[in-house]
Amino acid sequence: MFSYIRGELAEVMEEGIVIETGGVGFFVRVPQTVVSALPPQGRIVKVYTHFRVSEDAMQLYGFLSREDLELFRMLLGVSGVGPKAALGVLSVLTADDVRFAVLSDDSKTIARAPGIGPKTAKKIILELKDRLSLEDAFEHRLSQNRQEDDVLPPAMNPQDEAVQALAALGYSAAESLRAVRSLEDTEGMDTETILKMALKKLSRF
């Protein structure tokens, strides 16, 4: 019903935000990661929305990108995960954090979300892993960094590229280098394979 809502950020509340457009204020539930990225009240915002109808309520959920909205919908598709739990996951973790946690089998990170226990975290990984691509997730994160930095440092080989990628994901240079160097027999591997192996190592450190 609603693809997105664009309007004035009228109010920020504990459970969501109010966007005023055309004289109507729409209450949109958003994760805390969205709240922290919002402009000041009174500014124009655009959120991509998911409209959910249940027996006793009609609710809008909002995200700053279509990719993040799609991830929310993927989480809703996991058996046992409802909108509250899915929103909780995306309140504790960014969408990129969730993507890389799934792809690196890092159930401990996902289980940090309220209402998500170890079993549900493993179920999320099991049901979403085949639907996510490490290459797409990496490109999404790099595109964000390009917008912020405009320039990416050159990489000389797959090992260096993997170190740079880990640094781009928020790991320290020391952590990134240690994870890649701890891998054995990386000769001949491509960047994606090295990155995936290094992410698994980092989840155990």
VEXDREN-2710 file (C-alpha; in Angstrom, 1 decimal):
% VEXDREN-2710
k/r/px/py/pz
1/MET/0.0/0.0/0.0
2/PHE/2.8/2.4/0.9
3/SER/6.1/2.3/-0.9
4/TYR/7.7/5.2/1.0
5/ILE/6.7/8.3/3.0
6/ARG/8.4/11.6/2.5
7/GLY/7.7/14.6/4.7
8/GLU/8.6/16.6/7.7
9/LEU/10.0/14.8/10.7
10/ALA/7.4/16.1/13.2
11/GLU/8.2/14.0/16.3
12/VAL/10.5/11.3/17.5
13/MET/9.2/9.0/20.2
14/GLU/10.4/5.9/22.0
15/GLU/8.7/3.4/19.6
16/GLY/8.9/5.4/16.4
17/ILE/8.6/8.7/14.5
18/VAL/5.8/10.9/13.2
19/ILE/6.2/12.1/9.6
20/GLU/3.8/14.8/8.5
21/THR/2.9/15.0/4.8
22/GLY/-0.2/16.5/3.2
23/GLY/-1.5/17.6/6.6
24/VAL/-1.5/14.1/7.9
25/GLY/0.9/12.7/10.5
26/PHE/2.0/9.1/9.9
27/PHE/3.3/7.1/12.9
28/VAL/6.1/4.9/11.7
29/ARG/7.8/2.3/13.8
30/VAL/11.6/2.4/13.2
31/PRO/14.6/0.6/14.7
32/GLN/17.0/2.6/16.9
33/THR/19.6/2.5/14.2
34/VAL/17.3/4.6/12.1
35/VAL/16.6/7.1/14.9
36/SER/20.3/7.7/15.4
37/ALA/20.6/8.6/11.7
38/LEU/17.7/11.0/11.5
39/PRO/18.1/14.7/10.9
40/PRO/16.7/17.2/13.4
41/GLN/13.0/17.6/13.8
42/GLY/11.4/19.9/11.2
43/ARG/13.7/18.6/8.4
44/ILE/12.4/16.5/5.5
45/VAL/12.9/12.8/5.7
46/LYS/12.1/9.8/3.5
47/VAL/11.6/6.3/4.8
48/TYR/10.8/3.1/2.9
49/THR/7.8/1.4/4.5
50/HIS/6.3/-2.0/5.3
51/PHE/2.6/-1.9/6.0
52/ARG/1.4/-4.7/8.2
53/VAL/-2.2/-5.5/9.0
54/SER/-3.1/-7.8/11.9
55/GLU/-6.3/-8.6/13.7
56/ASP/-6.1/-5.7/16.0
57/ALA/-3.8/-3.1/14.4
58/MET/-2.5/-1.6/11.2
59/GLN/1.2/-0.5/11.5
60/LEU/3.9/1.0/9.4
61/TYR/7.6/0.1/9.7
62/GLY/10.2/2.4/8.2
63/PHE/13.8/2.2/7.0
64/LEU/16.2/4.5/5.3
65/SER/17.0/2.3/2.3
66/ARG/15.1/-0.3/0.2
67/GLU/17.9/-2.8/1.0
68/ASP/17.3/-2.5/4.8
69/LEU/13.5/-2.8/4.2
70/GLU/14.1/-6.0/2.3
71/LEU/16.2/-7.4/5.1
72/PHE/13.4/-6.6/7.6
73/ARG/11.0/-8.5/5.4
74/MET/13.4/-11.4/5.2
75/LEU/13.6/-11.5/9.0
76/LEU/9.8/-11.6/9.1
77/GLY/9.9/-14.6/6.8
78/VAL/11.9/-16.6/9.4
79/SER/9.6/-18.9/11.3
80/GLY/9.2/-17.6/14.9
81/VAL/10.3/-14.1/14.1
82/GLY/7.6/-11.4/14.3
83/PRO/7.8/-7.6/13.6
84/LYS/8.8/-6.8/17.2
85/ALA/11.7/-9.3/17.1
86/ALA/12.8/-8.2/13.6
87/LEU/12.8/-4.6/14.7
88/GLY/14.7/-5.5/17.8
89/VAL/17.4/-7.2/15.7
90/LEU/17.7/-4.0/13.5
91/SER/17.8/-1.8/16.6
92/VAL/20.8/-3.5/18.1
93/LEU/22.6/-4.2/14.8
94/THR/22.8/-2.3/11.6
95/ALA/21.5/-4.1/8.5
96/ASP/25.1/-4.6/7.3
97/ASP/26.0/-6.2/10.7
98/VAL/23.1/-8.6/10.3
99/ARG/24.1/-9.5/6.7
100/PHE/27.7/-10.2/7.7
101/ALA/26.7/-12.1/10.9
102/VAL/24.5/-14.4/8.8
103/LEU/27.1/-15.0/6.2
104/SER/29.8/-15.7/8.8
105/ASP/27.6/-18.0/10.9
106/ASP/28.0/-15.6/13.8
107/SER/24.9/-16.5/15.9
108/LYS/26.3/-14.9/19.0
109/THR/26.1/-11.4/17.4
110/ILE/22.5/-11.9/16.3
111/ALA/21.5/-13.3/19.7
112/ARG/22.4/-9.9/21.2
113/ALA/19.0/-8.6/20.0
114/PRO/16.2/-8.6/22.6
115/GLY/13.9/-11.5/22.3
116/ILE/16.3/-13.5/20.1
117/GLY/17.8/-16.5/21.8
118/PRO/20.6/-18.8/20.5
119/LYS/18.1/-21.2/18.8
120/THR/16.3/-18.4/17.0
121/ALA/19.6/-16.8/16.0
122/LYS/20.8/-20.0/14.4
123/LYS/17.4/-20.4/12.7
124/ILE/17.8/-16.9/11.2
125/ILE/21.2/-17.9/9.8
126/LEU/19.9/-21.2/8.5
127/GLU/16.9/-19.6/6.7
128/LEU/18.7/-16.5/5.4
129/LYS/22.1/-17.7/4.5
130/ASP/21.2/-18.9/1.0
131/ARG/19.2/-15.7/0.3
132/LEU/22.2/-13.3/1.0
133/SER/25.3/-12.9/-1.0
134/LEU/28.6/-11.9/0.6
135/GLU/29.6/-10.1/-2.6
136/ASP/26.4/-8.0/-2.6
137/ALA/26.7/-7.3/1.2
138/PHE/30.3/-6.2/0.7
139/GLU/29.5/-4.0/-2.3
140/HIS/26.7/-2.4/-0.3
141/ARG/29.0/-1.5/2.5
142/LEU/31.7/-0.3/0.1
143/SER/29.2/1.9/-1.7
144/GLN/28.3/3.6/1.6
145/ASN/32.0/4.1/2.3
146/ARG/32.5/5.6/-1.1
147/GLN/29.7/8.1/-0.5
148/GLU/31.4/9.1/2.8
149/ASP/35.0/9.0/1.7
150/ASP/34.9/9.3/-2.1
151/VAL/38.2/7.5/-2.4
152/LEU/39.1/3.9/-1.5
153/PRO/42.8/3.0/-0.9
154/PRO/44.2/0.7/-3.6
155/ALA/44.6/-3.0/-2.9
156/MET/47.5/-5.0/-4.2
157/ASN/46.3/-8.5/-3.7
158/PRO/43.3/-10.5/-2.3
159/GLN/44.8/-10.6/1.2
160/ASP/45.2/-6.9/1.3
161/GLU/41.8/-6.4/-0.2
162/ALA/40.3/-8.6/2.6
163/VAL/42.1/-6.5/5.3
164/GLN/40.8/-3.3/3.7
165/ALA/37.3/-4.8/3.6
166/LEU/37.4/-5.8/7.3
167/ALA/38.6/-2.3/8.2
168/ALA/35.7/-0.8/6.1
169/LEU/33.3/-3.0/8.2
170/GLY/34.6/-1.3/11.4
171/TYR/37.3/-3.7/12.6
172/SER/40.5/-2.2/13.7
173/ALA/43.6/-2.4/11.4
174/ALA/45.2/-4.8/13.9
175/GLU/42.2/-7.0/14.2
176/SER/41.8/-7.1/10.4
177/LEU/45.4/-7.9/9.8
178/ARG/45.6/-10.6/12.5
179/ALA/42.4/-12.3/11.2
180/VAL/43.7/-12.5/7.6
181/ARG/47.3/-13.6/8.6
182/SER/45.9/-16.3/10.9
183/LEU/44.4/-18.1/7.9
184/GLU/46.3/-20.9/6.3
185/ASP/46.8/-21.7/2.6
186/THR/45.2/-18.5/1.2
187/GLU/47.4/-18.6/-1.9
188/GLY/45.1/-18.7/-4.9
189/MET/42.0/-17.7/-3.0
190/ASP/39.9/-14.8/-4.1
191/THR/39.0/-11.8/-1.9
192/GLU/35.5/-13.0/-1.1
193/THR/36.7/-16.4/0.2
194/ILE/39.4/-14.9/2.3
195/LEU/37.0/-12.3/3.7
196/LYS/34.4/-14.9/4.6
197/MET/37.0/-17.1/6.4
198/ALA/38.4/-14.0/8.2
199/LEU/34.9/-13.0/9.4
200/LYS/34.5/-16.5/10.9
201/LYS/37.8/-16.1/12.7
202/LEU/36.8/-12.7/14.1
203/SER/33.6/-14.0/15.5
204/ARG/35.6/-16.4/17.6
205/PHE/38.2/-13.9/18.9
END
